[in-house]
Amino acid sequence: MSRKVPLFRLSVLVFGFAFLYVPILSLIVYSFNKSRLVTVWAGFSTEWYGRLFENQQILGAAWLSLKIAAINATGAVILGTLAGLALARFGQFRGRTILSSMTTAPLVMPEVITGLSLLLLFVAMEQIIGWPAGRGVTTITIAHMTFTMAYVTVIVQSRLATMDDSLEEAAMDLGARPAKVFFLITLPIIAPALLSGWLLAFTISLDDLVIASFVAGPGSSTLPMVIFSKVRLGVSPDINALASIMVLLVAIGVVIAGILMSRQEKTRQRDMQMAIAENQ
């Protein structure tokens, strides 16, 4: 039995990784397919990568999606950090239950409901105050920021809940003001959580199709919207090339984020060990 259990676990692990990554690997392989048919191998070729970079529609949609995702992730981190700080540090205050419910509601609410409600909100605001004038990049960014900040709030709140409060208290006992304590003590400690929240918000925004379809307007089609419109007519090899490039960029981003977070954690542990040694 002791030999069969590890073999069973290994089999489950291999099956799980194969189920997740074999389709991605097959997509990358067929992006170098010479044939126009994505399921028929006709030889190695990089033709579709060249055609991809000549497709201005896809390139424009990709640049628009990256711009919206970056702005959304930055705004979501700022708002989510403030909300997480309020929930984790300010104790019981009036409206805490409502704030906690509102920050977690987008996590469980269907995207169709979120997109429809935001569309009605933007239409009503345009009729009342004249802003936003139509649907476009602004409405997509606001909509994405609305539901991605909930993810950042949960991450930051969880990190603050496990943080040692004595570090902040010691800094304030030495005369540091709350703002200085936050920027010099709290912010560096929760930096890995902020980076994780930024990457998660960026990924969700870049991947979103449903909400963007509700709040987008003419000339503001994001990359998932363009890909979905093309897939409905049949997958073309240039879509495989685009997906392969996106997989490569995501892999590079994950590796860089992992290295930065690892260095941050090592620095924090080294500083804590030095502080303990000095106290002894």
C-alpha positions in Angstrom: 0.0 0.0 0.0 2.9 2.4 0.8 4.1 2.0 -2.8 0.6 2.3 -4.4 -0.4 5.5 -2.7 2.5 7.7 -4.1 1.9 6.2 -7.5 -1.7 7.1 -7.3 -0.9 10.6 -6.2 1.7 11.0 -9.0 -0.9 9.7 -11.6 -3.5 12.2 -10.4 -0.9 15.0 -10.5 0.2 14.1 -14.0 -3.4 13.9 -15.2 -4.3 17.2 -13.7 -1.3 19.0 -15.3 -2.0 17.3 -18.6 -5.6 18.3 -18.5 -4.6 21.9 -17.9 -1.6 22.4 -20.1 -1.9 19.9 -23.0 -4.5 22.0 -24.8 -2.3 25.1 -24.4 0.7 23.2 -25.8 -1.3 21.9 -28.7 -2.5 25.5 -29.4 1.1 26.7 -29.4 2.2 23.9 -31.8 -0.6 24.5 -34.2 0.2 28.2 -34.3 3.3 27.2 -36.4 1.1 25.1 -38.7 1.4 25.9 -42.4 -2.2 24.9 -43.2 -5.1 27.3 -42.9 -7.0 24.5 -41.2 -6.1 24.5 -37.5 -6.7 20.8 -37.0 -4.7 19.6 -40.0 -0.9 19.7 -39.8 0.8 20.6 -43.0 4.3 21.5 -42.0 6.2 24.1 -39.9 5.7 27.8 -40.8 5.7 31.2 -39.1 3.4 32.7 -41.7 0.6 33.3 -39.3 2.7 35.3 -36.9 3.6 37.6 -39.8 -0.1 37.9 -40.8 -1.0 38.6 -37.1 1.3 41.6 -37.0 -0.3 42.9 -40.2 -3.8 42.7 -38.7 -4.5 46.2 -37.5 -7.8 45.2 -36.0 -6.3 42.7 -33.6 -3.3 44.9 -32.8 -5.5 47.8 -32.0 -7.8 45.7 -29.8 -4.8 44.2 -28.0 -3.3 47.7 -27.3 -6.7 48.9 -26.1 -7.1 45.9 -23.8 -3.6 46.3 -22.3 -4.2 50.0 -21.7 -7.5 49.4 -20.0 -6.1 46.5 -18.0 -3.2 48.6 -16.7 -5.3 51.6 -15.7 -7.9 49.4 -14.2 -5.3 47.4 -12.1 -3.7 50.5 -10.8 -7.0 52.1 -9.8 -8.2 48.8 -8.3 -5.1 48.5 -6.2 -5.5 52.0 -4.8 -9.2 51.7 -4.0 -8.9 48.1 -2.8 -6.0 49.0 -0.5 -8.0 51.8 1.1 -11.0 49.5 1.5 -8.9 46.6 2.9 -7.1 49.0 5.3 -10.4 50.3 6.6 -11.8 46.9 7.2 -8.7 45.5 8.8 -7.5 48.5 10.9 -10.4 50.7 11.8 -12.3 48.1 13.9 -16.1 48.3 14.2 -17.5 51.5 12.7 -20.8 52.6 11.4 -21.3 51.2 7.9 -18.7 48.5 8.2 -21.1 45.7 7.5 -22.4 47.5 4.4 -18.9 48.2 3.2 -17.8 44.6 3.7 -20.9 43.4 1.8 -20.4 45.8 -1.0 -16.8 44.9 -1.5 -17.5 41.2 -1.6 -20.7 41.3 -3.7 -18.9 41.5 -7.1 -17.1 38.2 -6.3 -20.4 36.2 -6.3 -22.6 38.3 -8.5 -23.0 37.0 -12.1 -21.1 39.1 -14.6 -24.3 39.5 -16.7 -26.0 41.3 -13.8 -23.0 43.4 -13.2 -22.7 44.4 -16.8 -26.4 45.2 -17.2 -26.6 47.3 -14.0 -23.5 49.3 -15.0 -24.9 49.9 -18.5 -28.1 51.2 -17.0 -26.1 53.4 -14.6 -24.0 54.9 -17.4 -27.1 55.6 -19.5 -28.8 57.3 -16.6 -25.7 59.4 -15.7 -25.4 60.5 -19.3 -29.0 61.6 -19.3 -28.8 63.5 -16.0 -25.3 65.0 -16.0 -24.1 64.4 -19.5 -21.2 62.2 -18.5 -19.9 59.8 -19.7 -20.7 60.9 -23.2 -21.4 57.5 -24.8 -19.8 54.2 -24.1 -16.1 53.6 -24.7 -12.8 53.2 -23.0 -13.9 55.3 -19.9 -16.9 53.1 -19.2 -15.0 49.9 -19.7 -12.3 51.0 -17.3 -14.8 52.1 -14.7 -16.7 48.9 -15.0 -13.6 46.7 -14.7 -12.4 48.7 -11.7 -15.7 48.3 -10.0 -15.5 44.5 -9.7 -11.7 43.9 -9.7 -11.2 46.1 -6.6 -13.2 43.5 -4.7 -10.4 41.0 -5.3 -7.7 43.4 -4.2 -9.7 44.3 -1.1 -9.9 40.6 -0.1 -6.2 40.1 -0.7 -5.1 43.2 1.2 -7.4 42.6 4.1 -6.2 39.0 4.5 -2.5 40.2 4.5 -3.2 42.9 7.0 -5.1 40.5 9.2 -2.0 38.3 9.5 0.5 41.2 9.9 2.1 41.8 13.2 0.6 45.1 14.6 3.6 45.5 17.0 5.7 46.9 14.2 3.3 49.7 13.5 2.8 50.4 17.2 6.5 50.5 17.8 6.9 53.1 15.0 4.2 55.3 16.4 5.7 55.0 20.0 8.9 56.4 18.5 7.0 59.4 17.2 6.1 58.5 13.6 2.8 59.8 12.3 0.2 57.4 10.9 0.9 58.4 7.3 4.6 57.8 7.7 4.0 54.5 9.5 1.8 53.4 6.5 4.4 54.3 3.8 7.5 53.2 5.7 6.3 50.1 7.6 2.9 48.8 6.4 3.3 49.4 2.6 6.6 47.5 2.2 5.2 44.6 4.2 2.0 44.3 2.2 3.8 45.0 -1.1 3.7 41.3 -2.3 -0.1 41.4 -1.7 -0.4 44.6 -3.7 1.6 43.1 -6.5 -0.6 39.9 -6.5 -3.7 42.1 -6.5 -2.4 44.2 -9.4 -1.6 41.1 -11.5 -5.0 39.5 -10.7 -6.9 42.7 -11.6 -4.9 43.1 -14.7 -5.5 39.5 -15.8 -9.3 39.7 -15.0 -9.6 42.9 -17.0 -7.6 41.5 -19.9 -9.8 38.4 -20.0 -13.2 40.0 -19.5 -15.8 39.6 -22.2 -19.2 39.8 -20.7 -19.0 43.1 -18.8 -17.1 44.8 -21.6 -19.7 43.7 -24.1 -22.4 45.6 -22.1 -20.5 48.9 -21.6 -18.4 49.1 -24.8 -19.3 51.3 -27.6 -18.4 51.7 -31.3 -14.6 51.8 -31.8 -13.8 50.4 -28.3 -13.8 46.6 -28.9 -11.4 44.9 -26.6 -9.3 41.9 -27.6 -11.6 39.2 -26.1 -14.5 40.8 -28.0 -12.6 40.7 -31.3 -11.5 37.1 -30.7 -15.0 36.0 -29.8 -16.4 37.6 -33.0 -13.8 35.8 -35.0 -14.2 32.4 -33.3 -17.9 32.3 -34.0 -17.0 32.3 -37.7 -14.3 29.6 -37.2 -10.9 29.6 -35.6 -8.2 31.0 -37.8 -4.4 30.2 -37.4 -3.6 33.8 -36.6 -5.7 33.5 -33.4 -3.5 30.6 -32.4 -0.5 32.8 -32.9 -2.0 35.5 -30.9 -2.9 33.1 -28.0 0.7 31.8 -28.1 2.1 35.3 -27.7 -0.3 36.0 -24.8 0.8 32.7 -23.1 4.4 33.7 -23.5 3.8 37.2 -22.0 1.8 35.8 -19.1 4.5 33.2 -18.4 7.2 36.0 -18.4 5.1 38.1 -16.1 4.5 35.3 -13.7 8.2 34.5 -13.5 9.2 38.1 -12.9 6.5 38.5 -10.3 7.6 35.3 -8.5 11.2 36.6 -8.5 10.3 40.0 -7.1 8.0 38.5 -4.4 10.7 36.0 -3.4 13.3 38.7 -3.1 10.9 40.8 -1.1 10.2 37.9 1.3 13.9 37.1 1.8 14.6 40.8 2.5 11.7 40.9 5.1 13.0 37.7 6.8 16.5 39.0 6.9 15.4 42.3 8.4 13.3 40.5 11.1 16.3 38.2 12.0 18.5 41.3 12.3 15.9 43.0 14.5 15.6 39.9 16.7 19.4 39.6 17.0 19.7 43.3 18.0 17.1 42.9 20.7 18.8 39.9 22.1 
